[in-house]
Amino acid sequence: MSAQTRVAYLAEYRKARDEEDFDRALELAFAAMDHDADHPDEPSLMAELRGLHTKAAA
């Protein structure tokens, strides 16, 4: 997955969460898991999605 595609995917996920469209967010999460399973040599997309909800340490 290109860097541009990854950024667009994450933006779409954030938008779905912001709009409380949890059905779409869940679809995107499942697609991320499928992508990770199909491309184990690439950085984990699902890890990035999880990271969006992790509080950063100060």
MOHU-V53810 format. One record per residue. PSI is psi in degrees with one decimal (none if undefined). OMEGA is omega in whole degrees, 0 to 359 (NA if undefined). Layout:
[[PSI,OMEGA] [PSI,OMEGA]]
This chain:
[[131.3,180] [161.2,179] [-38.6,180] [-42.3,180] [-41.8,179] [-44.3,179] [-43.2,179] [-39.4,179] [-46.3,179] [-37.4,178] [-40.3,178] [-40.0,178] [-46.4,179] [-40.2,179] [-44.5,179] [-42.4,179] [-42.8,180] [-36.5,180] [2.9,182] [34.9,174] [75.3,188] [-24.9,175] [-44.5,179] [-41.7,179] [-40.1,179] [-40.5,176] [-44.3,180] [-37.8,178] [-43.0,177] [-39.0,177] [-36.7,178] [-41.5,178] [-42.0,177] [-42.7,179] [-44.8,180] [-39.7,179] [-36.6,181] [-20.4,184] [67.6,184] [-16.0,181] [-8.8,179] [159.3,175] [146.5,184] [120.1,177] [-37.9,180] [-36.5,177] [-37.6,177] [-40.1,178] [-43.5,178] [-36.3,180] [-22.8,179] [-20.4,184] [4.6,182] [128.0,177] [135.2,177] [143.9,177] [141.9,181] [none,NA]]
